[in-house]
Amino acid sequence: MSACFHNPVSTVFGAGSLARVAELCTGKVTLVTFPEAAQLGLVERVRGLLGERLVCVIDTVQPNPDVAWLRDVHERFWAEHGDCDSVFALGGGSAIDTAKALIVGTQSGSFDELLELLASGKPFTPARHKPLIAAPTTAGTGSEVTPWATLWDSARQKKYSLHLACTWPQVALIDPQLMLSVPGRVTVSTGLDALSHALEAIWNHNANPISDTFAVSAIEDILDCLPQLQQDLANPELRARMALAALKAGMAFSNTKTALAHSISYEMTLRHGLPHGIACSFTLPMVLGLAWGRDGERDRTLQKVFGPDLASAQQRLRGFLHRLGVHTEFEDYGVTAAEAEAMIDEAMQGARGRNFIGSQAA
């Protein structure tokens, strides 16, 4: 059986690689980053590397970027800095997702025109766009090697998924030293996002032997490394291992997309306020049970990590999450059994849910 794997992102990995930003970004540059970046000295570091080529800094990125905030930022960017040559995203998934939204310009200059195109669900070619270089400061999002960005509309309780040929970053610049200051809670949440990406790439209709290779390696590394890192946040070796594991997980799901756990997570984030990494990972033991036995090849891949017994596999995964301080039952988050069942049924029908090999299980 033939397999096709495609990822157009050039990847630079290694401690100190932020220093290469000047050669990777062309012409005049806009920096998109998170509010604490200035306090951490990151904005000045980038300014020192780019000099006068840094023409704009957008450092008001919020977690789970909401369209109500994005509208003004997007329209002001194109009105005031539409002549910049490239965009440099420095931050976690929210910063990179924000940058992906900003680089897609509309004919009218209106952000609502972009939302209307996304709401239509039909493919489109943007009127204009900018090249993107992405440097993650957390180990987990994978957004630096994928084309997807999630935009949230909390007022309407919905989300938009942005993915175009131009929203693949041109370069992913992964410098583990940028992750040394990430606090424990965020380290765990983003690390679990990466674990979910890797598992979701396996129990997926779009999986193939190449994506499996990245996914299995990522899972093994995360299961071993993340608990150690939680106890030793300043360890550069552990930070580098998690950065590489997250990259491998990103490479895996860049070809498969995510599946049921992520489909459930959107509802948990919108309606129950769970951080994304927790929302997409607390169900992993349950989803593993729904996946097991559905496809012999998928079982064999999962068993490379967890062994041949489902109960032991679920217990290992559940114990891993508990060790990190993550609850694994819906009721732990105020969701009743009936609500959870309805949520799972609805998630199975979503675009990501349909990628799941057990999508007929509910």
Order of alpha helices (4+ residues) and beta strands (2+ residues): beta-alpha-beta-alpha-beta-alpha-beta-alpha-beta-alpha-beta-beta-beta-beta-beta-alpha-alpha-alpha-alpha-alpha-alpha-alpha-alpha-alpha
